[in-house]
Amino acid sequence: MKVELYKTRYGKLLVGDSVKISKSYLLRYYKNKFNLIITSPPFPLNKKKRYGNLQGEDYYNWFVELAPVFSNLLTDDGSLVIEIGNAWEPGRPVQSLLHLECLFGLVRHPAANLRLIQEFICYNPSRLPSPAQWVTVNRYRTVDSYTHVWWIAKNDFPKADNSKVLRPYSRRMEQLIDRQTFNAGRRPSEHSISPTAFAKDNGGSIAHNLFELEDIEQNRDARLPHNVLSFSNSTSNNYYFKRCRQENIAPHPARMHGGLINFFTEFLTDENDLILDPFAGSNTTGYCAEKLKRRWISIEANKGYAHGSIIRFEEPGFDSKLEITANAGDERVRAEA
């Protein structure tokens, strides 16, 4: 069963089980229609979270069976982007291979014809020390400070344009462009650099597959694409969090970073393309898609988190034309005392 909780100028949020909704409603009306599926599914954690997460073999089976569902929803040149964290063996200071097994199972599913286009790493030094037992209590391991972002597609050449997600030039590169002279010739790596290689200003450099949400080195600025920088990693003062505090609402504890969503939205889609987030949480994907003028559908199983996501579209100055289409009631998740 699905319930459309609200809709906006470009999209709508559905409440219900995402797999069931995808296999019924979406496959009936949106088969091969989504240009991008971007999501951060529940991670394979050992501890149960309020947002729901399976473990072990149950998680693997659930995750891998998403492959044909996603494949059938994507356009032929569409992309699937998944952010997922690391997992650890229960009761042991040993990293689990479950997330890797899930990736292999997903792209090797015989009914899906998917392949891994590229892996990205999202480094976030502000993440709390994890796993706490083996980092802060026994001090056996270092802090797990990054997540994997997998870019997957149905063919080898999904729609993409890296010129839309350029990084700012480094100061040194800006100086090379200004001087129009540099040390050309053959390098020890056997690459041959032509005299005009760095003469043209292309508006920025090609993005890397490492996202530094904070500077790794104090004397070197993180050069993230502008659409990632537009989402500060320190989001405690933004409108969504202010409203959550004011209304005593517990924010979703595992939000996908808005900068990542912006990056892949602009990298892999055009205006009016259709985007799906089947595990929407606080619906950052819908919010970003709305801002970037992409059509979107988000699905969230937890009624509390779904209702809380309404706040994003009530932001002052954000003309989203929000329309509540189901009774919101008092089902927003309240912060625990």
C-alpha positions, 0 to 999 in steps of 0.5 A: 500500500502506498500513500502520497503524502505531499507533492510539489511543482516537480515531485511527490513523496510516497509513504510505504514499503519501497520494494513493494511500491517499486514492484507494483506502482512504479513498474506499472507506470514508470518502467524504464522512465527514471534517468537517475536512482540515487539513494542511501539505503539502510547500512548493514549495521550490527545494531538495530536503528530506528529507521530499520536495517537488516543484518547478515544474510537477510540484508544480502538477500534483500539488497541483491534482489533490488537489482532487477527492480532498479534495472527495470525502472532505469532508462537505458542510459540511466544511472544508479548511485548508491551510498553505503558504509562499511560494516563490522563482524558482530563482536569482533574488531574485523571489518565485514565483507558484506557490503562488497558481497552486496555490490558483487551480487547486485552487479552480477544479478542475472536478471539485471545486467548492471555494471559498476561504472566507477566508485567514489569515496566520501571522506567525512572527518566529522563522523563519530568514532566508529565502531566505538567498541574497537576505536574509543573503548579498546583502541584497537582500530582507527576511525571509520571516516568514509563511505562508498558511493557506487555509480552503476548503470545498465550499459557502459556509456550512461548519460554523463557530462563531467564539464557540468561538475568542474572543480575550482582551479588550484592557485598553481593552475590559475598561475599556469593559465595566466603565464601561458608557459610551463615545463612541457615535455616527457615526464618520468611517467612517460606522459608527454605534456604538450606546450598548450596543455594548460593554456586554455581556461576551461572554467575548472578542473575535472572532478575527482572521485574523492569527496573531501567534506572538510579539508584533509590538510590545513594548508590545502583547500578542498577543491570540491565542485561548486555544487557540493560546496553549496551544501556545507557539511556543518548543517546544524544551522540550516532551516531543516535543523532549526525547525526540527529543534523548534518542534522537538522533531528527531531528524533522520540519523542517516541523511545522505549529504546534499552535496553528493546528491547535487553533484550526481544530479548535475553530472548525470541528468538534465533539467526535467529528467526524472529521479527516484530515491526509494529510501528517502529519509528526510527527503534531501533528494527531493529537496535537491531535485526540486532546486535543480528543476528535476522531476522526482519521486521519493519513497519513505517507509517511516511515517515520522521521517516522511512527515518531518521531511515536509519541513524542507519544502517550507523553507522561506523563499523556496517556491516549491508549491507544496501541497499536502495530499494526505492527512499529516496528523501528529505522526512526526517523530518526537525527540526522546527526552 
